Amino acid sequence: MITYERLNRRPKSAPSLIGMPLAAFDELYAEFEPIHSQRLRSARLTRRTKTPRRRAVGAGRRHDHDLRDRLLMTLFWLRVYTTYEVLAFFYDLDKTNVEDNLKDILATLEMMTTFNFERPGPERVKLRTPQAVMDAFPDVRLVIDGKEQRVQRPKNTKDGDGNSQDNQRPYYSGKKKAHTMKSQIVVRPDGLIETVSDSVPGGANHDLALLRQTDLLAQLGPNEAAMMDKGYTGIANDYPETKVYLPYKARRNHPLTEEQKEYNRLLARYRIVVEHTIAQMNRVQALRQVFRHRREGHTQIVRIVAGLVNRQILSTPLKSYAVA
C-alpha cells in the first residue's frame, strides 16, 4: 500500500509513483485540503442518487484512509493507470470504494485546474515581456497542437427503428490506425499550458477543424500571434487580421526552396516547445495507455493532468531553445 507515511521514508520513489517530488505533493495537498472540504460542505445533493441530502457531509462510516492517502492513491492511479481491481487489492478496499474515492478526489482536482487563457479578457494575465525561448518571434502568444489518445473501440448500437448505428467511424483515426480521442493543447512560449479543449472523437475532427470550433484565435490581442504546424494550413484565411506562423508546405510540382526549408527548420525549433509539454503529459499513463473508462470523462482527466504538468513546469522550467 502506498501511504504518505511509507512514502515519507523513501521520498526518492515519489516521482516514479505519483509523478512529482514529495515536497511538491505537500504543496499540492496544502492547497487541496481546504478546497476539498469546502466542496463537500457546499454539496446539497447525494453523490450517487443526486437527491437532496438528509445528513450533513461527513456523517456515516469513516474512510479507511485519510484524505492525504486518498490523494496519493489518485495520483498513483493517474501515474500508472492500473485497474480498479489492482488498486483495490493494494489498498484493501472494494472495487466500488476505489471508484468512489477516485471520483471524489478527481472532482476537487478538476476544480483546482484553471488555465490563464480561459479567463475573461480583463482577468487574463498578459505576458509583459517576450519569452526568451521565442526571441525570434517575440509576438507569439500561443503555440498550438493536437493530442490524440487511443480509446477502446466503441460498440455499435441500434436506434428506435432497429437500424444499426455506426458509433466507431467518428473515432477511427486514419493517422493513428486506431480509435482515438483528440484534445487541443495550447501552450505559451515557455511551455506553460494556457488552455485545453474538450475531448472530441479523433477520426471526425481534424486539428484544423477543432481549432475552428474553439475559435481560439479570435481571443488573441491585436499584437499577439500564434504558431502551429502544417496540419493547420488554411487557418490564416479564417483570421486575416491575426498573425499566424505556419511552416511552408510543399505541393505537387512546387517543391520548397532552400529559403523555405530553412524557415521551416527555424520554426520547428521554436514550435517544439508544445511537443515537449505534451511529452510531459504523456508521462502520466492515464493519457498514454488505451483509455479504458467512459469517453465522457476524458476531458476531465486531460485537464487535471495538464494542471499537474503546469505545476511541474513552474518549479522546473522546460529547456530554452533560443537561437545562438
C-alpha positions as CSV (number, residue, x, y, z in Angstrom):
1,M,0.0,0.0,0.0
2,I,1.3,3.5,-0.9
3,T,0.7,5.7,2.1
4,Y,2.2,9.1,2.9
5,E,4.0,7.6,5.9
6,R,5.7,4.9,3.9
7,L,6.5,7.3,1.0
8,N,8.0,9.8,3.5
9,R,10.5,7.1,4.4
10,R,11.5,6.7,0.8
11,P,11.0,10.1,-0.8
12,K,13.1,9.3,-3.8
13,S,10.4,7.0,-5.0
14,A,7.8,9.7,-5.2
15,P,8.4,10.9,-8.8
16,S,8.1,7.3,-10.1
17,L,5.0,6.6,-8.1
18,I,3.0,9.8,-8.2
19,G,4.7,11.9,-10.9
20,M,6.1,14.6,-8.6
21,P,8.6,15.0,-5.7
22,L,7.3,14.6,-2.2
23,A,7.8,18.3,-1.5
24,A,5.6,19.2,-4.5
25,F,2.9,16.8,-3.2
26,D,3.0,18.6,0.2
27,E,2.4,21.9,-1.6
28,L,-0.4,20.4,-3.6
29,Y,-2.1,18.9,-0.6
30,A,-1.9,22.2,1.3
31,E,-4.0,23.7,-1.5
32,F,-6.2,20.7,-2.0
33,E,-7.4,20.1,1.6
34,P,-9.4,23.4,2.1
35,I,-10.8,23.3,-1.4
36,H,-12.0,19.7,-1.0
37,S,-13.5,20.4,2.4
38,Q,-15.3,23.4,1.1
39,R,-16.6,21.5,-1.9
40,L,-18.1,18.8,0.4
41,R,-19.6,21.3,2.8
42,S,-21.4,23.1,-0.1
43,A,-22.8,19.8,-1.5
44,R,-26.6,19.8,-1.5
45,L,-27.2,16.5,-3.3
46,T,-26.0,13.0,-2.6
47,R,-23.2,11.7,-4.8
48,R,-24.8,8.6,-6.2
49,T,-28.5,9.3,-6.4
50,K,-28.3,13.1,-6.9
51,T,-31.2,13.6,-4.4
52,P,-31.3,16.2,-1.6
53,R,-29.0,15.3,1.3
54,R,-30.7,14.2,4.6
55,R,-27.5,14.2,6.7
56,A,-24.6,16.6,6.9
57,V,-21.4,15.8,4.9
58,G,-19.2,13.5,6.9
59,A,-21.9,11.5,8.6
60,G,-21.8,7.7,8.3
61,R,-18.9,5.4,8.1
62,R,-15.4,6.9,8.2
63,H,-13.0,6.4,5.3
64,D,-10.4,3.6,5.8
65,H,-7.7,6.0,4.6
66,D,-7.3,9.7,5.4
67,L,-7.6,12.4,2.8
68,R,-3.8,12.7,2.2
69,D,-3.6,9.0,1.4
70,R,-6.6,9.1,-0.9
71,L,-5.0,12.0,-2.8
72,L,-1.8,9.8,-3.1
73,M,-3.9,6.9,-4.3
74,T,-5.5,9.1,-7.0
75,L,-2.1,10.5,-8.2
76,F,-0.7,6.9,-8.2
77,W,-3.7,5.8,-10.4
78,L,-3.1,8.6,-12.8
79,R,0.6,7.9,-13.0
80,V,0.4,4.1,-13.6
81,Y,-3.3,3.8,-14.8
82,T,-3.8,0.5,-13.1
83,T,-7.2,-1.2,-13.0
84,Y,-9.6,-0.6,-10.1
85,E,-9.2,-4.3,-9.1
86,V,-5.5,-3.9,-8.7
87,L,-5.8,-0.7,-6.8
88,A,-8.5,-2.3,-4.5
89,F,-6.1,-5.2,-3.8
90,F,-3.2,-2.8,-2.8
91,Y,-5.4,-0.6,-0.6
92,D,-7.6,-3.4,0.8
93,L,-10.8,-1.9,-0.5
94,D,-13.7,-3.0,-2.5
95,K,-13.6,-2.1,-6.2
96,T,-16.6,0.2,-5.8
97,N,-15.0,2.0,-2.9
98,V,-11.9,2.7,-5.1
99,E,-14.1,4.1,-7.8
100,D,-16.0,6.4,-5.4
101,N,-12.8,7.6,-3.8
102,L,-11.2,8.4,-7.2
103,K,-14.3,10.3,-8.4
104,D,-14.4,12.3,-5.2
105,I,-10.7,13.3,-5.4
106,L,-10.8,13.9,-9.2
107,A,-13.8,16.3,-8.8
108,T,-11.7,18.5,-6.4
109,L,-8.6,18.4,-8.6
110,E,-10.7,19.5,-11.6
111,M,-12.0,22.5,-9.5
112,M,-8.4,23.4,-8.8
113,T,-7.4,23.3,-12.5
114,T,-7.6,26.7,-14.2
115,F,-5.8,28.0,-17.2
116,N,-4.9,31.6,-17.8
117,F,-6.3,31.9,-21.4
118,E,-9.7,30.6,-20.4
119,R,-10.3,33.6,-18.1
120,P,-12.4,36.6,-19.3
121,G,-10.4,39.3,-21.0
122,P,-10.0,41.7,-18.1
123,E,-8.9,38.9,-15.8
124,R,-6.4,37.3,-18.2
125,V,-2.8,37.8,-17.3
126,K,-0.8,39.4,-20.1
127,L,2.7,38.4,-21.0
128,R,4.7,41.5,-20.2
129,T,7.9,40.6,-21.9
130,P,8.7,38.2,-24.8
131,Q,9.8,34.8,-23.6
132,A,13.5,34.0,-24.0
133,V,12.7,30.8,-25.9
134,M,10.8,32.9,-28.6
135,D,13.3,35.7,-29.2
136,A,13.0,35.2,-32.9
137,F,9.2,35.5,-32.8
138,P,8.5,38.0,-30.0
139,D,4.8,38.5,-30.9
140,V,3.9,34.8,-30.5
141,R,1.4,34.3,-27.6
142,L,0.3,30.8,-28.2
143,V,1.8,27.6,-29.7
144,I,-1.0,25.1,-30.7
145,D,-1.0,21.4,-31.4
146,G,-3.4,18.4,-31.1
147,K,-3.0,15.4,-28.9
148,E,-4.6,12.0,-29.6
149,Q,-5.1,9.1,-27.3
150,R,-6.3,5.6,-28.2
151,V,-9.6,4.5,-26.7
152,Q,-11.4,1.2,-26.6
153,R,-13.4,0.6,-29.8
154,P,-16.9,1.9,-29.4
155,K,-19.8,-0.6,-29.7
156,N,-22.4,-0.1,-32.4
157,T,-25.9,0.4,-31.2
158,K,-29.4,0.3,-32.8
159,D,-31.9,3.2,-32.9
160,G,-35.5,3.1,-32.1
161,D,-36.4,1.6,-35.5
162,G,-33.9,-1.2,-35.1
163,N,-31.4,0.3,-37.6
164,S,-27.7,-0.2,-36.7
165,Q,-25.8,3.0,-35.9
166,D,-22.1,3.2,-36.7
167,N,-20.5,4.6,-33.5
168,Q,-17.0,3.5,-34.5
169,R,-16.4,5.6,-37.6
170,P,-16.2,9.0,-35.8
171,Y,-13.5,7.7,-33.5
172,Y,-11.3,5.9,-36.1
173,S,-8.2,7.9,-36.9
174,G,-6.6,7.0,-40.2
175,K,-3.4,8.7,-39.0
176,K,-3.1,6.5,-35.8
177,K,-4.8,3.5,-37.3
178,A,-6.9,3.2,-34.2
179,H,-9.9,4.7,-32.4
180,T,-8.9,7.8,-30.6
181,M,-10.0,10.9,-28.7
182,K,-8.4,14.2,-29.6
183,S,-7.6,17.3,-27.4
184,Q,-6.2,20.7,-28.4
185,I,-3.3,21.6,-26.3
186,V,-2.3,25.3,-26.3
187,V,0.9,26.5,-24.6
188,R,2.6,29.8,-24.2
189,P,6.3,30.1,-25.5
190,D,7.8,28.8,-22.2
191,G,5.6,25.6,-22.4
192,L,3.1,26.5,-19.7
193,I,-0.4,25.3,-20.8
194,E,-2.8,28.1,-21.4
195,T,-5.9,26.2,-22.4
196,V,-7.1,22.7,-23.1
197,S,-10.1,22.0,-25.4
198,D,-12.9,19.5,-24.7
199,S,-12.0,16.0,-25.9
200,V,-13.7,15.0,-29.3
201,P,-13.7,11.9,-31.5
202,G,-10.3,11.7,-33.2
203,G,-11.5,10.4,-36.6
204,A,-14.2,13.0,-37.2
205,N,-12.2,16.0,-36.1
206,H,-9.1,17.3,-37.8
207,D,-6.7,19.5,-35.9
208,L,-7.8,22.4,-38.1
209,A,-11.5,21.7,-37.6
210,L,-11.0,21.6,-33.8
211,L,-9.2,24.9,-33.8
212,R,-12.1,26.5,-35.8
213,Q,-14.6,25.0,-33.4
214,T,-12.8,26.5,-30.4
215,D,-12.4,29.9,-32.2
216,L,-9.3,30.4,-30.1
217,L,-7.5,32.8,-32.4
218,A,-10.4,35.3,-32.1
219,Q,-9.3,35.8,-28.5
220,L,-5.8,36.9,-29.3
221,G,-4.9,40.6,-28.8
222,P,-4.1,42.9,-31.8
223,N,-0.3,42.4,-31.3
224,E,-0.4,38.7,-30.5
225,A,0.4,35.8,-32.8
226,A,0.0,32.0,-32.8
227,M,2.3,29.3,-34.1
228,M,1.2,25.9,-35.5
229,D,2.4,23.0,-37.7
230,K,1.4,22.1,-41.2
231,G,-1.8,20.5,-40.1
232,Y,-3.3,23.9,-39.7
233,T,-2.6,25.2,-43.2
234,G,-5.6,27.4,-44.2
235,I,-6.4,28.8,-40.8
236,A,-4.9,32.2,-41.8
237,N,-7.7,32.6,-44.3
238,D,-10.3,32.4,-41.4
239,Y,-8.5,35.1,-39.4
240,P,-6.9,37.5,-41.9
241,E,-6.2,40.1,-39.1
242,T,-4.4,37.7,-36.9
243,K,-0.7,36.9,-37.3
244,V,-0.2,33.2,-37.7
245,Y,3.2,31.4,-38.1
246,L,2.9,28.3,-40.2
247,P,5.6,26.2,-42.0
248,Y,5.6,26.2,-45.8
249,K,4.1,23.1,-47.3
250,A,5.4,21.5,-50.5
251,R,2.9,20.8,-53.2
252,R,2.9,18.8,-56.4
253,N,5.3,20.4,-58.9
254,H,6.1,23.1,-56.4
255,P,9.0,21.9,-54.1
256,L,10.2,24.0,-51.3
257,T,13.0,26.4,-51.9
258,E,16.1,26.4,-49.7
259,E,14.9,29.6,-48.0
260,Q,11.6,28.0,-47.2
261,K,13.2,24.8,-45.9
262,E,15.5,26.9,-43.6
263,Y,12.4,28.9,-42.4
264,N,10.6,25.6,-41.6
265,R,13.7,24.4,-39.6
266,L,13.7,27.6,-37.7
267,L,10.0,27.4,-37.0
268,A,10.2,23.8,-35.9
269,R,13.0,24.7,-33.4
270,Y,10.6,27.0,-31.6
271,R,7.4,25.2,-32.1
272,I,8.8,22.0,-30.4
273,V,8.0,23.5,-27.0
274,V,4.4,22.3,-27.3
275,E,5.7,18.8,-28.2
276,H,7.8,18.8,-25.1
277,T,4.8,19.9,-23.0
278,I,2.7,17.1,-24.5
279,A,5.6,14.7,-23.7
280,Q,5.3,15.7,-20.1
281,M,1.6,15.0,-20.1
282,N,2.3,11.5,-21.7
283,R,4.5,10.6,-18.8
284,V,1.2,10.1,-16.9
285,Q,0.0,6.7,-18.0
286,A,-3.7,7.7,-17.8
287,L,-3.0,9.7,-21.0
288,R,-0.6,7.3,-22.6
289,Q,-2.2,3.9,-22.4
290,V,-5.5,3.0,-24.1
291,F,-8.2,4.9,-22.3
292,R,-10.4,2.3,-20.7
293,H,-13.0,4.4,-19.0
294,R,-16.1,6.4,-20.1
295,R,-15.2,8.7,-23.0
296,E,-17.3,11.4,-21.4
297,G,-14.7,11.6,-18.6
298,H,-11.7,12.0,-20.9
299,T,-11.8,15.8,-20.8
300,Q,-11.6,15.8,-17.0
301,I,-8.5,13.6,-16.9
302,V,-6.7,15.7,-19.6
303,R,-7.4,18.9,-17.8
304,I,-6.3,17.6,-14.4
305,V,-3.1,16.2,-15.9
306,A,-2.5,19.5,-17.7
307,G,-2.9,21.3,-14.4
308,L,-0.4,19.0,-12.7
309,V,2.1,19.4,-15.6
310,N,1.8,23.2,-15.2
311,R,2.8,22.9,-11.5
312,Q,5.8,20.9,-12.6
313,I,6.9,23.4,-15.3
314,L,6.6,26.3,-12.8
315,S,9.0,24.5,-10.5
316,T,11.2,23.1,-13.2
317,P,11.0,25.1,-16.4
318,L,11.4,23.4,-19.8
319,K,14.6,23.7,-21.7
320,S,15.2,27.0,-23.6
321,Y,15.6,27.0,-27.4
322,A,16.9,30.4,-28.2
323,V,19.0,30.7,-31.3
324,A,22.7,31.1,-30.6
